[in-house]
Amino acid sequence: MGVDDHREFLLAALRAARIRAQLMEAELTTIGVSLKAGMISSQMAMQWVHDEGLMSLVSVMSEQVQIVEQANAAIADGPK
């Protein structure tokens, strides 16, 4: 395998990595749009992120998600 073969292999690997990154971006965008539109809860969004193997890209702790969910529930219930 010559230098040109290695370069072509590396170029192909870089193209594949770029496409994988674009797919991850599209998935994260879809999750964010769904969450913003109220189509899914914060917990559902985090589960989706987890299911797609993207947790390492999202720095939210499960405790924070629970706090947001509780706050949203309190707002939805209204004043007592």
NORPEKA-V271297 format. One record per residue. RES is the residue in three letters. PHI is phi in whole degrees, 0 to 359 (none if undefined). OMEGA is omega in whole degrees, 0 to 359 (NA if undefined). NEAR is the number of other C-alpha atoms within 10 Angstrom. Layout:
[[RES;PHI;OMEGA;NEAR] [RES;PHI;OMEGA;NEAR]]
//
This chain:
[[MET;none;182;5] [GLY;274;180;6] [VAL;299;180;8] [ASP;296;177;9] [ASP;295;179;10] [HIS;296;180;11] [ARG;296;179;11] [GLU;296;177;11] [PHE;297;179;12] [LEU;296;178;12] [LEU;299;178;12] [ALA;294;178;12] [ALA;296;178;12] [LEU;294;177;12] [ARG;297;180;12] [ALA;296;179;12] [ALA;296;179;12] [ARG;297;179;12] [ILE;294;176;12] [ARG;299;179;12] [ALA;295;178;12] [GLN;295;178;12] [LEU;294;177;12] [MET;296;179;17] [GLU;299;180;13] [ALA;297;180;12] [GLU;295;179;16] [LEU;296;178;19] [THR;296;179;12] [THR;298;178;13] [ILE;297;180;20] [GLY;297;179;15] [VAL;295;179;13] [SER;297;179;16] [LEU;293;181;17] [LYS;297;181;12] [ALA;281;180;10] [GLY;79;180;10] [MET;282;179;12] [ILE;221;177;16] [SER;276;177;17] [SER;299;180;22] [GLN;294;177;15] [MET;296;179;15] [ALA;297;180;19] [MET;294;177;21] [GLN;296;179;13] [TRP;298;178;17] [VAL;302;180;19] [HIS;297;182;13] [ASP;300;180;10] [GLU;274;179;12] [GLY;73;185;11] [LEU;250;184;15] [MET;301;181;15] [SER;294;179;9] [LEU;267;184;10] [VAL;243;183;11] [SER;258;176;7] [VAL;235;179;11] [MET;271;181;10] [SER;300;177;12] [GLU;296;179;9] [GLN;295;178;11] [VAL;297;179;17] [GLN;297;179;13] [ILE;298;179;11] [VAL;296;179;15] [GLU;299;180;15] [GLN;294;178;12] [ALA;296;179;12] [ASN;297;179;14] [ALA;295;180;11] [ALA;295;178;12] [ILE;294;180;10] [ALA;296;179;9] [ASP;289;180;9] [GLY;80;181;8] [PRO;292;181;6] [LYS;252;NA;4]]
//
